[in-house]
Amino acid sequence: MIEKGLIITGSDAELLSNALSEVKTKAYEESEVSLDDTQALEALVTCFKTVQKEEQEREKYHSRLSPLHKRLVLGTLLGRSVGADNRTSESQQS
């Protein structure tokens, strides 16, 4: 079996080590479960993936909503201007 690996050194390794320590501490505080480095890394990756999916869903929602919102605003403005034109012409005819 061939596995892919990643070697992290220097400040990147220190940053990852600190992040994993934070995840382990938080997991223990919330559920009194002790995680090893692999489990903590999996939890961290899962969290990032979840946030990324949520952001993509929000972007999809806003991209669908935006054109509809623009049309509604435009329709409202056009409706007001037509109503204003009708009132102006009605008052002039009186």
C-alpha positions as CSV (number, residue, x, y, z in Angstrom):
1,M,0.0,0.0,0.0
2,I,1.4,3.4,-1.0
3,E,0.5,6.4,1.1
4,K,1.0,10.0,0.4
5,G,2.6,12.1,3.0
6,L,3.3,15.6,3.9
7,I,6.3,16.8,5.9
8,I,5.8,20.1,7.7
9,T,8.8,21.8,9.3
10,G,9.6,25.1,11.0
11,S,6.9,27.6,11.8
12,D,4.3,25.7,9.8
13,A,4.8,22.7,12.0
14,E,4.6,24.8,15.1
15,L,1.4,26.4,13.9
16,L,-0.2,23.0,13.2
17,S,0.9,21.7,16.5
18,N,-0.7,24.6,18.3
19,A,-3.9,24.2,16.3
20,L,-4.1,20.5,17.1
21,S,-3.5,21.3,20.8
22,E,-6.4,23.7,20.7
23,V,-8.7,21.1,19.1
24,K,-7.7,18.5,21.7
25,T,-8.3,20.9,24.5
26,K,-11.7,22.0,23.1
27,A,-12.8,18.4,22.5
28,Y,-11.9,17.5,26.0
29,E,-13.6,20.5,27.5
30,E,-16.8,19.8,25.5
31,S,-17.1,16.1,25.7
32,E,-14.3,14.8,28.0
33,V,-12.8,12.9,25.0
34,S,-9.1,12.7,24.6
35,L,-8.0,12.9,21.0
36,D,-4.6,11.9,19.5
37,D,-3.0,14.0,16.8
38,T,-4.7,12.1,13.9
39,Q,-8.1,12.5,15.4
40,A,-7.6,16.1,16.2
41,L,-6.4,16.7,12.6
42,E,-9.5,14.9,11.2
43,A,-11.7,17.1,13.4
44,L,-10.0,20.2,12.2
45,V,-10.3,19.3,8.6
46,T,-13.9,18.3,9.0
47,C,-14.6,21.7,10.6
48,F,-13.0,23.5,7.7
49,K,-14.9,21.5,5.1
50,T,-18.2,22.2,6.9
51,V,-17.5,25.9,7.0
52,Q,-16.5,25.8,3.3
53,K,-19.8,24.0,2.4
54,E,-21.8,26.5,4.4
55,E,-20.1,29.4,2.6
56,Q,-20.8,27.9,-0.8
57,E,-24.4,27.4,0.1
58,R,-24.7,31.0,1.2
59,E,-23.1,32.2,-2.0
60,K,-25.5,30.0,-4.1
61,Y,-28.4,31.5,-2.2
62,H,-27.2,35.1,-2.6
63,S,-26.5,34.6,-6.3
64,R,-30.0,33.3,-6.9
65,L,-31.5,36.0,-4.7
66,S,-29.6,38.9,-6.2
67,P,-31.1,38.9,-9.7
68,L,-34.6,38.4,-8.2
69,H,-34.1,41.2,-5.8
70,K,-32.9,43.5,-8.6
71,R,-35.9,42.7,-10.7
72,L,-38.3,43.3,-7.7
73,V,-36.7,46.6,-7.0
74,L,-36.7,47.6,-10.6
75,G,-40.4,46.6,-10.9
76,T,-41.3,48.6,-7.8
77,L,-39.5,51.7,-9.2
78,L,-41.1,51.3,-12.6
79,G,-44.5,50.8,-11.0
80,R,-44.1,53.9,-8.9
81,S,-43.0,56.0,-11.9
82,V,-46.0,54.7,-13.9
83,G,-48.3,55.5,-11.0
84,A,-46.8,59.0,-10.7
85,D,-47.2,59.6,-14.4
86,N,-50.9,58.6,-14.2
87,R,-51.5,60.9,-11.2
88,T,-49.8,63.8,-12.9
89,S,-51.8,63.3,-16.1
90,E,-55.0,62.9,-14.1
91,S,-54.4,66.1,-12.1
92,Q,-53.6,68.0,-15.3
93,Q,-56.8,66.8,-16.9
94,S,-58.9,68.1,-14.0
